[in-house]
Structure formats: C-alpha cells, structure tokens
Amino acid sequence: MVTDQKHSSDISSEQEVIRHTKKLAQTFGLNEQNAEIYSALSGENRALKKQLERNVGSLKIELEDLDECVDRETVVELIHEIALSPNIKKCKGSGKRKKGCPS
C-alpha cells in the first residue's frame, strides 16, 4: 500500500515536471527549435541506418564469398597446430613473469 502511494506520488510529480518543462519550452520558443532538430536528426538517423544496412549486406556477401574459398576444417586444424606448437610461450598459470609475456 505504501509502495502504491509512493509510486502514485512519483508519477504525479513527474507529470508536474513535464507540464512545467512544456510551459518553459513554449515560453522560450524551444518547441520549434526542438522540432527542427528532431527532424534533422531523424533524417540523419535514417541515412545512417540505410548505410549500415548496405554495409552489413556487403559484408555478408564478402563472408559468403570467403566461406566458399576457405575450408573451415583446415582453419580449425591450423589453429590447433599453432596453439599446441612448442614455440608458443605459455604466459598463464606459472606465477612468474616470463620473458615476452605481458605483465
């Protein structure tokens, strides 16, 4: 019950803040400026979204092309060979800093 009253109070004070903000915006002519800015930003947002969609589509095509050229199993085998290579320095777990390992 107390939670409901506090929630109701929060909502009414929030609505009051919104009303005051709208009155101030009207007083200073900010509504027109906000509308212009919103319009400009919306246009930019649409343009960026279209560009992103084109870029993603292009990357998908490149990935499909690459997928046709690369045998995944071969890549996995090469990664395992490299990871298990005795020339690879082990940096974790020793407690001591080894030469060539990040501190």
Buried (B, 14 or more C-beta within 10 A) or exposed (E): EEEEEEEEEEEEEEEEEEEEEEEEBEEEEBEEEEEEEEEEEEEEEEEEEEEEEEEEEEEEEEEEEEEEEEEEEEEEEEEEEEEEEEEEEEEEEEEEEEEEEEE
